[in-house]
Each structure stands twice: as structure tokens, then as C-alpha cells.
Amino acid sequence: MGIDLELHSSRPTRNNWRKSRATLLRSSYGHGDALADALGSLQLLGALGRLTAVDPYGDTLMNEQEAAAVLREVQGLRQRCSDDRQLAALDDLATMLEECEATPGSYLWFAGD
């Protein structure tokens, strides 16, 4: 199970992969399993927040306002992790969230398995 990340300039078309490429700005496919593990640990810890809403088996979209709020959650989660793979995944997620926050009208797509 893994979670891939895609930053889109506007709300992507989720039912047509080819059409969704038209809005793609940046993607991250290298940390999927580690990101899923890190986010899954939130549910085990009983944490509250928007990151717990990310579905590791489906798709989750966040707009730029949500990205700003989630960015603060990533910092807290990062302090709880000791696994280097998960830390790298969270750093990558933070970068994508920062870009989403800074891009009006954009969406970050969490694509689960």
C-alpha cells in the first residue's frame, strides 16, 4: 500500500487519467509506502486533524487552504517519527504542501492504492 502525491493547478479530473495530466504541475511517486506508514501511524495514535482523513486505499484531494492547515500537522508528525524513510516522505509531503499553499486554485492529490 502506498500513497502517491500530485500537485495540480486546478481540481483534477479523477475519472480520466489522461485528462488529469493537463493540470499536473508536479508529482512525487518515490515515497508512497513510507508516507502511507507515517500517515497510518496517526490513526494508531488517535491523532486528530486533516491528515487522518487521507485514505490510503483511495483518493483524497486538498485545496490550497487545507494544505496550509495540514502543513502544521506534518511538523508535529515529523517529531514523532524516527524512521528515516518516513522522515524523507514527510519532508517531500511538506514541500508539496508548501507549493500547493503558494499556488492559488491548486489541489494536492493523495492517490492511494
N, C-alpha and C positions, 0 to 999 in steps of 0.2 A: 504494500500500500504506500502510495506517495502522493504528494501534493505539488503540482507544478504551478508556477506563477506567470501571469501575463499581464502587462500593463497596456491598456487600450486608451486611445484618445477620446473615445465616447463609448457608450454602452454597446458591448459587442453582441453580435448575433450568435446566440448559443446553440441554435439548432442547425446551423450550417457552417461547418468549419471553414470552408473556402471564403465565405463572405466575412467571417470574423477576422480574417487576415488583413482586411482593408483598414481596420482601426488599430492593429497591433503596433505598439511603439517599442516594446522591449519584452523579452521573455527570460525566464530562469527555469531550467529543467534539471539542473545538476544536484539539487539538494532535496529532492522530493521525499525520500524515505526519512531522512533526518528531520525535515520540517514536520512531517506527519507525527513522528515520535515526540517532538518537542511540544507541538500543539495538543497532542493526545495526553500528555502529562498534566496539562491544565485541568482537564476533566477529572483525572485521578486525584488531583489536589483539591478539587472542589472550588476552583477559582471562578470568579465572576468576571464578566467582560465580554467584549465583542469577539475576541479570538476564540472563545469557547464555542461560538456559533459556526466556525468553519467546519464544513462537512468533509471529512477525509475520504468519503466514498462518493461524493457528488461535487457539484459546483457551487461556489459562493462568490458573489460579487460585492465589492465595496467601492463606494464613490470617494471623492477626494476628502469630504468632511469626515467620513468614517475612518479613512486612512489616518487622518490626523489624530483621532482618538486612539486608534489601535497602536499607533507608534509608541505611545506612552506605555501601553501594556507590554510591548515587546521588551522594553528596557527592564521591566520587573521580571519577566520570564527569563531573560538572559542572566540575571543574577542568580536564578535558581538552578541553572544548567551547569554541569561540569563536563559534559561530553563535547569534545572538540567538533565533531560533525554537526551536532545540534547548534553549537555556538556559531559556526560558519553559516548554517541555514538561517539562523535568526538575524545575523548580520546582513545577509542577502535580502531577507524579507524587509528589514528596516530600510535598506536602500530603495527597494521597490516602493515601499510605503511613502518615503520622502518624495520620490519622484511623482507619485500619484497625488500627494498633497499639493505639490507645486504646479500641477498641470490642471488647470480649470476644465471641468467636464469629463475628466478621465475616470477610469474604473480599473481596479485591480481584480483580476480573475484568479481565484484559487480553484484549480482544476484537480479534483480528487480522483482516485482510481475507482 
